[in-house]
Amino acid sequence: MILRHFLTIALALCGTLAAAAPKPPTADEALLKAHEAFRAGDALKLAKHAAALEGHVLEPYVEYWRLKLRIEELTAREAHQFLHRYAGSYLADRLRSDWLKELGKRAEWQTFDLELAPLVQDDLEIRCHAWSSRLARGDDGAYGEAQAMWLEPKELPQGCAVLAEKMIAQGRLTVGDVWQRVRVLFESGQLAAAKRALGYLPPEETPDERLLSQAAGNPEKLLASPPRNLDSRPVREMVRFAVVRLARSGPRAAAEVLVAPLGDRFPEAERNSLWGRIAYEAARRHLPEAVQWYRRAWGAELNDEQLAWKVRAALRAGDGQMARDAIDLLSVTARQDAAWTYWYGRAHAAQGNAEGARAYFLRISGQPHFYGVLASEELGEAVAVPKPFHVPAEDEVAQAKRDPGLARALALYRLDLRTEAMREWIFSIRNLDDGRLLAAAEVARRAEVFDRAINTADRTAQFHNYQVRFLAPFRDVFREQARAFELEEAWVLGIVRQESRFIADAKSAAGARGLMQLMPATARWVAGRIGMNYSPQRVTEVETNVTLGTRYLKYVLDDLGHPVLASAAYNAGPGRARRWRDVKPLEGAIYAETIPFDETRDYVKKVMTNTVFYAAVLGGKTLSLKQRLGTVAPKSPNDRFDENLP
């Protein structure tokens, strides 16, 4: 009896100890911990978790992370083993990129040249190392090609900075070139990078630090009492910078400075260049003086961004000839943008040249983007989705599912490592033909990775499936809420396609959440207005998110009265959407093209185009894009808006 009693106690104790022992992490948990260790730079913890991941679909990532942490001491043998094992994969290309940068730092040019050829992804720093390698071989032709790097409107990576110092030492970059880079950086608002570029100047060309500080921090004061003598370039450049700085906050104030006696103290070419800068800032604020100030910049060498805004200012002013002239001056690359092809055609049409207009519209008609659709409509063609829809066979889908890169991407999505997943997926589909693209899109759709399904189907050139390009997951919810709030379902879906690509738990860098990307304050405000029992934890619930999002969209549409304005407001806020109107009625396409925020301009064009295609795919209203864009009513002192709208 006593022995049996002790055995019972012993067995119970063993059971308690076994229950208390921590469970070993699952493979997925170990992978996430390995990722955390990699991001923290902890090689020991990474090695510990790596031991549990043998055979895991993401084991190559663990191998890559371990090599990346040791990149400075990596041997050629270790690099080649990985590159051979995963040849053709995203991770092989990524390690090759890391390895090339390290070889460039070491100036091991012979090995660098051998490893460079298979690299797929472009990288500015690697290009700079490649130029340095050519220079080491005596190929001075690299100097000319490297000039483009010098005018990048941002801080140069280390490999490019080393190359720039070499070019200066060899006399390939002059004092004038340094000032040109400083101007580019000043105009791009890259003050810290500009100060570093000034360090390349010889002492006698270096501007006074106090003058630079005043030009940057208090340009009005400097320009109210400028230096007596502008003959010295360092002094003149600082005064010029003060005008540029002032133009960013107040184009009219900057223009007043330039028409004052101070303006005549600049050489004509520099004065005209400053008028171009002031006109650009004015155009982005929709100031009517922008057109006049662009004319005062006659002969100045304007960059593509300044010329693009010259076109936009001309469109708002109804000056077709100025729009044509500005488009003619764009670089060859910039002129290929569909927007300028369309507006060039419109300018021809406005001047009575129907054949010239038709020639330009034909260049882009039929293309499934904003200006392709508008061009088709100008030619009298109704927009229709390509049919029949190309549906991949099951064996094609199965083959796509077995692709190692796509399998890794889906595993990364499952673990919410979305950045890595997206890069892996994009790399893996880059060379697929239409059939294989649609098979990959179907794999993503079945895995409910809707953003990849849509974006992959979007890439096809000849065989299409617009039911996948314009997916409508959760359609019952969207249909119900669109009807409840008297909104066009196709427009709501067009918004969501652009906001989240139907990823229910999507989260933006700014903190917007869910399918309709609601900011916390907006979600609370709408919930309060409709009496919803709401908590922030519910914002990614499909029905909750769509209810709040569609109700907010209804508030905005009722307040602004136009879907183009409401689309702009959904992205950038109602106040901005109102301010971007004109004092006269404005064609909806011109309103969209002249939105000053790049993101919102692109957003509105895509939302309105999405709406046309959703209506076609789902059987909604058969309105043309031009009808949907309509005319935006002018500003009026009698306007009454809901100032409480977030």
C-alpha positions as CSV (number, residue, x, y, z in Angstrom):
1,M,0.0,0.0,0.0
2,I,2.8,2.4,1.0
3,L,4.7,1.6,-2.2
4,R,1.6,2.1,-4.3
5,H,1.0,5.5,-2.5
6,F,4.5,6.7,-3.3
7,L,4.1,5.6,-7.0
8,T,0.9,7.5,-7.3
9,I,2.6,10.7,-5.8
10,A,5.6,10.2,-8.2
11,L,3.4,9.8,-11.2
12,A,1.3,12.9,-10.3
13,L,4.5,14.9,-9.7
14,C,5.8,13.9,-13.1
15,G,2.5,14.9,-14.7
16,T,2.6,18.3,-13.0
17,L,6.2,18.9,-14.1
18,A,5.4,17.8,-17.7
19,A,2.4,20.1,-17.7
20,A,4.5,23.0,-16.4
21,A,7.3,22.5,-19.0
22,P,7.0,25.1,-21.8
23,K,5.9,23.8,-25.1
24,P,8.5,24.1,-27.8
25,P,7.7,26.8,-30.4
26,T,6.0,25.8,-33.6
27,A,8.0,26.2,-36.8
28,D,6.2,29.3,-37.7
29,E,6.8,30.8,-34.2
30,A,10.5,29.9,-34.5
31,L,10.6,31.6,-37.9
32,L,9.1,34.8,-36.5
33,K,11.5,34.8,-33.6
34,A,14.4,34.3,-36.0
35,H,13.1,37.3,-38.0
36,E,13.1,39.4,-34.8
37,A,16.6,38.3,-34.0
38,F,17.7,39.2,-37.5
39,R,16.2,42.7,-37.2
40,A,17.9,43.2,-33.9
41,G,21.2,42.0,-35.3
42,D,21.4,39.2,-32.8
43,A,23.3,36.4,-34.6
44,L,23.3,34.1,-31.5
45,K,19.5,34.1,-31.1
46,L,19.1,33.8,-34.8
47,A,21.2,30.6,-34.8
48,K,19.3,29.2,-31.9
49,H,15.9,29.6,-33.7
50,A,17.3,28.4,-37.0
51,A,17.9,25.0,-35.6
52,A,14.1,24.4,-35.5
53,L,13.5,25.4,-39.1
54,E,15.2,22.7,-41.1
55,G,12.9,21.8,-44.0
56,H,10.6,24.8,-43.5
57,V,9.4,26.5,-46.7
58,L,11.1,29.7,-45.4
59,E,14.4,28.1,-44.4
60,P,16.2,30.0,-47.2
61,Y,15.3,33.2,-45.5
62,V,17.0,32.1,-42.3
63,E,20.1,31.2,-44.3
64,Y,20.0,34.6,-45.9
65,W,19.5,36.4,-42.6
66,R,22.5,34.6,-41.1
67,L,24.7,35.5,-44.1
68,K,23.5,39.1,-44.2
69,L,24.5,39.6,-40.5
70,R,28.0,38.4,-41.5
71,I,28.3,40.3,-44.8
72,E,31.4,42.2,-43.9
73,E,33.3,38.9,-43.3
74,L,31.5,36.8,-45.9
75,T,33.8,34.7,-48.0
76,A,33.4,34.2,-51.7
77,R,32.9,30.4,-51.1
78,E,29.9,31.1,-48.7
79,A,28.3,33.6,-51.1
80,H,28.7,31.3,-54.1
81,Q,27.2,28.3,-52.2
82,F,24.0,30.3,-51.4
83,L,23.8,31.9,-54.9
84,H,24.1,28.4,-56.5
85,R,21.6,26.7,-54.2
86,Y,18.9,29.4,-54.8
87,A,19.9,30.5,-58.3
88,G,17.3,32.6,-60.0
89,S,15.4,33.4,-56.7
90,Y,14.6,36.7,-55.1
91,L,16.9,35.9,-52.1
92,A,19.8,35.0,-54.4
93,D,19.5,38.4,-56.1
94,R,19.2,40.1,-52.8
95,L,22.3,38.5,-51.4
96,R,24.1,39.2,-54.6
97,S,23.2,42.9,-54.2
98,D,24.5,42.9,-50.6
99,W,27.6,41.1,-51.6
100,L,28.3,43.5,-54.5
101,K,28.1,46.5,-52.2
102,E,30.6,44.8,-49.9
103,L,32.9,44.0,-52.7
104,G,32.6,47.6,-53.9
105,K,33.6,48.8,-50.4
106,R,36.6,46.5,-50.5
107,A,37.5,47.6,-54.0
108,E,37.7,44.0,-55.1
109,W,36.9,44.9,-58.6
110,Q,37.7,41.6,-60.4
111,T,35.3,39.6,-58.2
112,F,32.8,42.5,-58.4
113,D,32.7,42.4,-62.2
114,L,32.1,38.7,-62.3
115,E,29.2,38.9,-59.8
116,L,27.6,42.0,-61.4
117,A,26.2,40.5,-64.6
118,P,23.5,38.2,-63.1
119,L,22.1,41.0,-60.9
120,V,18.4,41.6,-61.7
121,Q,17.4,44.5,-59.5
122,D,18.8,47.9,-60.2
123,D,20.5,49.8,-57.4
124,L,22.1,53.3,-57.5
125,E,25.0,52.4,-55.2
126,I,25.9,49.3,-57.2
127,R,25.9,51.4,-60.4
128,C,28.3,53.7,-58.7
129,H,30.6,50.8,-57.8
130,A,30.4,49.6,-61.4
131,W,31.6,53.0,-62.6
132,S,34.4,52.9,-60.1
133,S,35.4,49.5,-61.3
134,R,35.6,50.7,-64.9
135,L,37.7,53.7,-63.8
136,A,40.0,51.3,-62.0
137,R,40.5,49.6,-65.4
138,G,41.3,52.9,-67.1
139,D,37.8,53.3,-68.8
140,D,37.4,57.0,-68.5
141,G,34.0,56.7,-70.4
142,A,32.5,56.0,-67.0
143,Y,33.0,59.6,-65.9
144,G,30.4,60.8,-68.4
145,E,27.8,58.2,-67.5
146,A,28.3,58.9,-63.8
147,Q,27.3,62.6,-64.2
148,A,23.6,61.6,-63.9
149,M,24.2,60.3,-60.4
150,W,25.6,63.7,-59.4
151,L,22.2,65.4,-59.9
152,E,20.1,62.9,-57.8
153,P,17.9,65.1,-55.6
154,K,18.8,63.2,-52.4
155,E,21.7,62.1,-50.2
156,L,24.1,59.9,-52.2
157,P,24.8,56.4,-50.9
158,Q,28.3,55.7,-49.7
159,G,29.5,54.1,-53.0
160,C,28.4,57.2,-54.9
161,A,29.9,59.6,-52.5
162,V,33.3,57.9,-52.8
163,L,32.9,58.1,-56.6
164,A,32.0,61.7,-56.5
165,E,35.1,62.5,-54.4
166,K,37.2,60.7,-57.0
167,M,35.6,62.7,-59.8
168,I,36.2,66.0,-58.0
169,A,39.8,65.0,-57.4
170,Q,40.3,64.2,-61.1
171,G,38.7,67.5,-62.1
172,R,35.7,65.8,-63.7
173,L,33.3,67.7,-61.4
174,T,33.9,71.4,-61.4
175,V,32.9,74.1,-58.9
176,G,30.0,74.9,-61.2
177,D,28.9,71.3,-61.0
178,V,29.0,71.4,-57.2
179,W,26.8,74.5,-57.2
180,Q,24.4,72.8,-59.7
181,R,24.0,69.9,-57.2
182,V,23.5,72.3,-54.3
183,R,20.8,74.1,-56.2
184,V,19.0,70.8,-57.0
185,L,19.1,69.8,-53.3
186,F,18.0,73.2,-52.1
187,E,15.0,73.1,-54.5
188,S,14.1,69.6,-53.3
189,G,14.2,70.7,-49.7
190,Q,17.2,68.5,-49.0
191,L,19.0,71.0,-46.7
192,A,21.3,68.5,-44.9
193,A,22.4,66.9,-48.1
194,A,23.0,70.3,-49.7
195,K,25.2,71.3,-46.7
196,R,27.3,68.2,-47.3
197,A,27.6,69.0,-51.0
198,L,28.9,72.4,-50.1
199,G,31.7,70.6,-48.4
200,Y,33.1,69.7,-51.9
201,L,33.7,73.4,-52.6
202,P,37.2,75.0,-52.2
203,P,37.4,77.3,-49.1
204,E,37.2,80.5,-51.2
205,E,33.9,79.3,-52.7
206,T,32.3,78.2,-49.5
207,P,29.4,80.4,-48.4
208,D,29.2,82.1,-45.0
209,E,27.5,79.8,-42.5
210,R,25.5,82.6,-41.0
211,L,24.2,83.7,-44.4
212,L,23.2,80.1,-45.2
213,S,21.4,79.7,-41.9
214,Q,19.5,82.9,-42.4
215,A,18.5,81.9,-46.0
216,A,17.2,78.6,-44.7
217,G,15.5,79.8,-41.5
218,N,14.4,83.4,-42.2
219,P,14.5,84.1,-45.9
220,E,12.2,87.1,-45.5
221,K,14.7,88.9,-43.3
222,L,17.6,88.2,-45.5
223,L,15.7,89.4,-48.6
224,A,14.5,92.5,-46.8
225,S,18.1,93.5,-46.2
226,P,20.2,91.6,-48.7
227,P,24.0,91.8,-49.0
228,R,25.2,94.9,-50.9
229,N,27.2,93.0,-53.4
230,L,26.0,89.9,-55.3
231,D,29.1,89.6,-57.5
232,S,30.5,86.9,-55.3
233,R,28.9,83.6,-56.4
234,P,28.6,82.1,-52.8
235,V,26.8,85.3,-51.7
236,R,24.5,85.3,-54.8
237,E,23.7,81.6,-54.4
238,M,22.6,82.2,-50.8
239,V,20.3,85.0,-51.8
240,R,19.0,82.9,-54.6
241,F,18.4,80.1,-52.1
242,A,16.5,82.6,-49.9
243,V,14.2,83.4,-52.8
244,V,13.6,79.6,-53.5
245,R,12.9,79.1,-49.8
246,L,10.5,82.0,-49.7
247,A,8.7,80.7,-52.8
248,R,8.0,77.4,-51.1
249,S,5.9,79.1,-48.5
250,G,4.7,82.2,-50.3
251,P,5.1,82.5,-54.1
252,R,3.6,86.0,-54.2
253,A,6.0,87.3,-51.6
254,A,8.9,85.8,-53.7
255,A,7.6,87.4,-56.8
256,E,7.5,90.8,-55.1
257,V,11.1,90.3,-54.2
258,L,12.0,89.6,-57.8
259,V,10.2,92.6,-59.3
260,A,11.9,94.8,-56.8
261,P,15.4,96.2,-57.5
262,L,17.0,93.1,-56.0
263,G,15.7,91.1,-59.0
264,D,17.8,93.2,-61.4
265,R,20.9,92.4,-59.5
266,F,20.8,88.8,-60.7
267,P,22.1,87.9,-64.1
268,E,19.2,87.5,-66.6
269,A,19.5,83.7,-66.8
270,E,19.4,83.3,-63.0
271,R,16.5,85.7,-62.7
272,N,14.5,83.8,-65.3
273,S,15.3,80.5,-63.6
274,L,13.9,82.0,-60.3
275,W,10.8,83.0,-62.1
276,G,10.4,79.4,-63.2
277,R,10.7,78.3,-59.6
278,I,8.2,80.8,-58.4
279,A,5.8,79.9,-61.2
280,Y,6.1,76.2,-60.3
281,E,5.3,76.9,-56.6
282,A,2.4,79.1,-57.7
283,A,1.0,76.5,-60.1
284,R,1.0,73.9,-57.3
285,R,-1.2,76.3,-55.3
286,H,-3.4,77.1,-58.3
287,L,-2.5,80.8,-58.2
288,P,-3.7,82.5,-61.4
289,E,-0.4,84.4,-61.6
290,A,1.4,81.2,-62.4
291,V,0.8,81.5,-66.1
292,Q,2.2,85.1,-66.2
293,W,5.2,84.1,-64.1
294,Y,6.0,81.1,-66.4
295,R,6.0,83.6,-69.2
296,R,8.6,85.7,-67.4
297,A,10.8,82.6,-67.1
298,W,11.1,82.5,-70.9
299,G,14.4,80.8,-72.0
300,A,15.1,79.4,-68.5
301,E,15.9,75.7,-68.5
302,L,13.0,74.2,-66.5
303,N,13.1,70.6,-65.3
304,D,10.3,68.1,-66.1
305,E,8.5,68.7,-62.8
306,Q,8.4,72.5,-63.4
307,L,7.3,71.9,-67.0
308,A,4.5,69.5,-65.9
309,W,3.1,72.1,-63.7
310,K,3.4,74.7,-66.5
311,V,1.1,72.4,-68.5
312,R,-1.3,72.1,-65.5
313,A,-1.4,75.8,-65.0
314,A,-2.1,76.3,-68.7
315,L,-5.0,73.7,-68.5
316,R,-6.6,75.6,-65.6
317,A,-6.2,78.8,-67.5
318,G,-7.5,77.3,-70.8
319,D,-4.3,78.2,-72.7
320,G,-3.9,75.2,-75.1
321,Q,-0.9,76.8,-76.8
322,M,1.1,77.2,-73.6
323,A,0.2,73.5,-72.7
324,R,1.5,72.3,-76.1
325,D,4.7,74.5,-75.8
326,A,5.4,73.1,-72.4
327,I,4.9,69.5,-73.4
328,D,7.3,70.0,-76.3
329,L,10.0,71.0,-73.9
330,L,9.6,67.9,-71.7
331,S,12.3,65.2,-71.8
332,V,11.8,62.3,-74.2
333,T,11.0,60.1,-71.3
334,A,8.5,62.5,-69.7
335,R,6.7,63.1,-73.0
336,Q,5.9,59.4,-73.1
337,D,3.6,59.8,-70.1
338,A,0.0,59.1,-71.2
339,A,-1.2,62.2,-69.6
340,W,0.8,64.5,-71.9
341,T,-0.1,62.4,-74.9
342,Y,-3.8,62.9,-74.1
343,W,-3.6,66.7,-73.3
344,Y,-1.5,67.3,-76.4
345,G,-4.2,65.7,-78.4
346,R,-6.8,67.8,-76.6
347,A,-4.8,70.9,-77.4
348,H,-4.8,70.0,-81.1
349,A,-8.6,69.4,-81.0
350,A,-9.1,72.8,-79.3
351,Q,-7.2,74.5,-82.1
352,G,-9.3,72.8,-84.7
353,N,-6.7,70.2,-85.8
354,A,-8.9,67.1,-85.6
355,E,-6.5,64.8,-87.5
356,G,-3.6,65.8,-85.2
357,A,-5.8,65.1,-82.2
358,R,-6.8,61.8,-83.5
359,A,-3.2,60.7,-84.1
360,Y,-2.4,61.4,-80.4
361,F,-5.5,59.7,-79.0
362,L,-4.8,56.6,-81.1
363,R,-1.4,56.2,-79.4
364,I,-3.0,55.5,-76.0
365,S,-6.6,54.5,-76.8
366,G,-7.6,51.1,-75.5
367,Q,-5.1,51.1,-72.7
368,P,-6.8,50.3,-69.3
369,H,-5.8,53.5,-67.5
370,F,-7.4,56.9,-66.9
371,Y,-6.0,58.6,-70.1
372,G,-6.3,55.5,-72.2
373,V,-10.0,55.4,-71.4
374,L,-10.5,59.1,-72.0
375,A,-8.6,58.8,-75.4
376,S,-10.9,56.0,-76.4
377,E,-13.9,58.1,-75.6
378,E,-12.6,61.0,-77.6
379,L,-12.4,58.6,-80.6
380,G,-16.1,57.7,-80.0
381,E,-15.3,54.2,-78.7
382,A,-17.2,52.8,-75.7
383,V,-15.1,51.2,-73.1
384,A,-15.6,47.4,-72.8
385,V,-13.8,44.8,-70.8
386,P,-11.9,42.2,-73.0
387,K,-13.7,39.0,-73.3
388,P,-13.7,36.0,-73.0
389,F,-12.1,36.0,-69.6
390,H,-9.0,33.8,-69.7
391,V,-9.4,31.2,-66.9
392,P,-6.4,29.0,-66.1
393,A,-6.8,25.3,-66.1
394,E,-6.4,23.4,-62.8
395,D,-3.1,21.9,-63.8
396,E,-1.8,25.4,-64.6
397,V,-2.9,26.6,-61.1
398,A,-1.3,23.5,-59.5
399,Q,2.0,24.3,-61.3
400,A,1.9,27.9,-60.1
401,K,1.3,26.7,-56.6
402,R,4.5,24.6,-56.7
403,D,6.6,27.5,-57.7
404,P,9.2,27.9,-54.9
405,G,9.1,31.8,-55.0
406,L,5.3,32.0,-54.9
407,A,5.2,29.3,-52.1
408,R,7.6,31.4,-50.0
409,A,5.6,34.6,-50.7
410,L,2.4,33.0,-49.5
411,A,4.1,31.6,-46.4
412,L,5.4,35.1,-45.7
413,Y,1.9,36.6,-46.2
414,R,0.5,34.0,-43.8
415,L,3.0,35.2,-41.1
416,D,2.1,38.8,-41.8
417,L,5.6,39.6,-43.1
418,R,4.0,41.6,-45.9
419,T,7.0,43.6,-47.1
420,E,9.1,40.6,-47.7
421,A,6.2,38.7,-49.1
422,M,5.4,41.4,-51.7
423,R,9.0,41.6,-52.8
424,E,9.3,37.9,-53.2
425,W,6.0,37.7,-55.2
426,I,6.9,40.6,-57.5
427,F,10.3,39.1,-58.2
428,S,8.9,35.7,-58.9
429,I,6.3,36.8,-61.4
430,R,8.5,39.3,-63.3
431,N,9.1,37.1,-66.4
432,L,5.8,35.2,-66.5
433,D,3.7,35.1,-69.7
434,D,0.0,35.9,-69.5
435,G,-1.2,32.4,-68.9
436,R,1.2,31.9,-66.0
437,L,0.4,35.3,-64.6
438,L,-3.3,34.4,-64.4
439,A,-2.5,31.1,-62.9
440,A,-0.4,32.8,-60.2
441,A,-3.2,35.4,-59.7
442,E,-5.7,32.5,-59.2
443,V,-3.3,31.0,-56.6
444,A,-3.3,34.3,-54.7
445,R,-7.1,34.6,-55.0
446,R,-7.7,31.2,-53.5
447,A,-5.3,32.1,-50.7
448,E,-7.3,35.3,-50.2
449,V,-4.2,37.4,-50.8
450,F,-6.4,39.7,-52.9
451,D,-3.8,42.4,-53.5
452,R,-1.4,40.1,-55.3
453,A,-4.3,38.5,-57.3
454,I,-5.3,41.9,-58.6
455,N,-1.8,43.3,-59.2
456,T,-0.8,40.0,-61.0
457,A,-3.8,39.9,-63.2
458,D,-3.2,43.6,-64.0
459,R,0.1,42.7,-65.7
460,T,-1.3,40.7,-68.6
461,A,-0.7,42.0,-72.1
462,Q,-2.9,40.0,-74.4
463,F,-5.0,37.5,-72.5
464,H,-6.9,39.0,-69.6
465,N,-9.3,38.2,-66.8
466,Y,-11.0,41.4,-65.7
467,Q,-13.0,39.5,-63.1
468,V,-9.7,39.0,-61.3
469,R,-8.3,42.4,-62.2
470,F,-11.4,43.9,-60.6
471,L,-12.1,41.4,-57.8
472,A,-15.0,42.1,-55.5
473,P,-14.5,40.0,-52.3
474,F,-17.1,40.5,-49.6
475,R,-19.5,41.7,-52.2
476,D,-22.6,41.0,-50.2
477,V,-21.4,43.4,-47.6
478,F,-20.5,46.1,-50.1
479,R,-23.7,45.8,-52.0
480,E,-25.8,46.0,-48.8
481,Q,-24.0,49.1,-47.5
482,A,-23.9,50.8,-50.8
483,R,-27.7,50.4,-51.1
484,A,-28.2,51.5,-47.5
485,F,-26.4,54.8,-48.1
486,E,-27.5,55.3,-51.7
487,L,-24.0,55.0,-53.2
488,E,-23.0,53.5,-56.5
489,E,-21.5,50.0,-55.6
490,A,-19.0,50.3,-58.5
491,W,-17.6,53.5,-57.0
492,V,-17.3,52.1,-53.5
493,L,-15.5,49.1,-54.9
494,G,-13.3,51.4,-56.9
495,I,-12.3,53.2,-53.7
496,V,-11.6,50.0,-51.8
497,R,-9.5,48.6,-54.7
498,Q,-7.3,51.6,-54.4
499,E,-7.3,51.8,-50.6
500,S,-6.5,48.3,-49.6
501,R,-6.8,45.9,-52.5
502,F,-9.4,44.1,-50.3
503,I,-7.0,43.2,-47.6
504,A,-9.2,43.2,-44.5
505,D,-6.5,43.8,-41.9
506,A,-4.5,46.3,-44.0
507,K,-2.7,49.0,-42.0
508,S,-1.1,52.1,-43.5
509,A,2.0,53.8,-42.2
510,A,-0.3,56.7,-41.1
511,G,-2.4,54.3,-39.0
512,A,-5.4,53.8,-41.3
513,R,-7.0,50.4,-40.9
514,G,-9.1,47.8,-42.7
515,L,-10.7,47.5,-46.2
516,M,-11.6,51.2,-46.4
517,Q,-8.5,52.4,-44.6
518,L,-10.2,54.3,-41.8
519,M,-8.2,56.6,-39.6
520,P,-9.0,56.1,-35.9
521,A,-10.5,59.6,-35.4
522,T,-12.7,59.2,-38.5
523,A,-13.9,55.8,-37.4
524,R,-14.8,57.2,-34.0
525,W,-16.5,60.2,-35.5
526,V,-18.7,58.2,-37.9
527,A,-19.6,55.6,-35.2
528,G,-20.7,58.5,-32.9
529,R,-22.8,60.0,-35.7
530,I,-24.7,56.8,-36.5
531,G,-24.9,55.5,-32.9
532,M,-22.7,52.4,-33.4
533,N,-21.5,50.5,-30.4
534,Y,-17.9,50.7,-31.5
535,S,-14.4,49.9,-30.2
536,P,-11.1,50.4,-32.0
537,Q,-10.5,46.6,-31.9
538,R,-13.4,46.2,-34.3
539,V,-12.2,48.5,-37.0
540,T,-10.8,45.6,-39.2
541,E,-14.0,43.6,-38.9
542,V,-15.3,43.5,-42.5
543,E,-18.9,44.6,-41.8
544,T,-17.9,47.2,-39.2
545,N,-15.2,48.7,-41.5
546,V,-17.4,48.8,-44.6
547,T,-20.4,50.3,-42.6
548,L,-18.2,53.1,-41.2
549,G,-16.4,53.7,-44.5
550,T,-19.4,53.8,-46.8
551,R,-21.2,56.1,-44.3
552,Y,-18.2,58.5,-44.2
553,L,-18.1,58.4,-48.0
554,K,-21.8,59.3,-48.1
555,Y,-21.2,62.3,-45.7
556,V,-18.4,63.5,-48.0
557,L,-20.3,63.1,-51.2
558,D,-23.4,64.9,-49.8
559,D,-21.1,67.6,-48.5
560,L,-19.1,68.2,-51.7
561,G,-21.7,67.1,-54.3
562,H,-19.4,65.5,-56.8
563,P,-17.7,62.0,-56.8
564,V,-14.4,63.4,-58.1
565,L,-14.3,65.8,-55.1
566,A,-15.4,63.1,-52.8
567,S,-12.7,60.7,-54.0
568,A,-10.1,63.4,-53.5
569,A,-11.5,64.1,-50.0
570,Y,-11.5,60.5,-49.0
571,N,-7.7,60.5,-49.7
572,A,-6.6,64.0,-48.7
573,G,-9.5,65.4,-46.6
574,P,-12.6,67.5,-47.5
575,G,-10.8,70.9,-46.9
576,R,-8.2,70.3,-49.5
577,A,-10.7,68.9,-52.0
578,R,-12.7,72.1,-51.7
579,R,-9.6,74.4,-52.0
580,W,-8.5,72.6,-55.2
581,R,-11.6,73.9,-57.1
582,D,-11.4,77.0,-59.3
583,V,-13.2,80.3,-59.4
584,K,-14.9,79.1,-62.6
585,P,-16.4,75.7,-63.5
586,L,-13.6,73.2,-64.1
587,E,-13.7,70.1,-66.2
588,G,-13.4,67.1,-63.9
589,A,-10.4,65.7,-65.8
590,I,-8.5,69.0,-65.4
591,Y,-9.4,69.1,-61.7
592,A,-8.0,65.6,-61.3
593,E,-4.8,66.4,-63.3
594,T,-4.1,69.5,-61.3
595,I,-4.4,68.0,-57.8
596,P,-1.1,69.2,-56.2
597,F,-0.5,66.0,-54.2
598,D,1.1,63.3,-56.4
599,E,-0.5,60.5,-54.3
600,T,-4.0,62.0,-54.4
601,R,-3.8,62.9,-58.1
602,D,-2.9,59.3,-58.9
603,Y,-5.6,58.0,-56.5
604,V,-8.5,60.0,-58.0
605,K,-7.6,59.0,-61.5
606,K,-7.4,55.4,-60.6
607,V,-10.6,55.4,-58.4
608,M,-12.7,56.9,-61.3
609,T,-11.2,54.5,-63.8
610,N,-11.8,51.6,-61.4
611,T,-15.4,52.7,-61.2
612,V,-15.9,52.5,-65.0
613,F,-14.5,48.9,-65.1
614,Y,-16.3,47.7,-62.0
615,A,-19.6,48.9,-63.6
616,A,-18.7,47.0,-66.8
617,V,-17.7,43.8,-65.0
618,L,-20.6,43.8,-62.5
619,G,-23.3,45.3,-64.6
620,G,-23.6,48.7,-63.1
621,K,-24.3,52.1,-64.6
622,T,-23.1,52.4,-68.2
623,L,-21.7,55.9,-67.8
624,S,-18.5,56.9,-69.7
625,L,-15.5,58.1,-67.7
626,K,-16.0,61.6,-69.1
627,Q,-19.6,61.7,-67.9
628,R,-18.5,60.5,-64.5
629,L,-15.9,63.2,-64.3
630,G,-18.3,65.9,-65.4
631,T,-17.7,69.5,-64.3
632,V,-16.6,70.6,-60.9
633,A,-18.6,73.6,-59.7
634,P,-16.7,76.8,-58.9
635,K,-15.8,78.2,-55.5
636,S,-18.4,80.6,-54.2
637,P,-18.6,82.9,-51.1
638,N,-22.0,81.3,-50.5
639,D,-20.6,77.8,-50.2
640,R,-21.8,76.0,-47.0
641,F,-20.0,72.9,-45.9
642,D,-19.9,70.6,-42.8
643,E,-16.8,71.9,-41.1
644,N,-17.0,69.0,-38.6
645,L,-16.1,66.4,-41.3
646,P,-12.7,64.9,-40.4
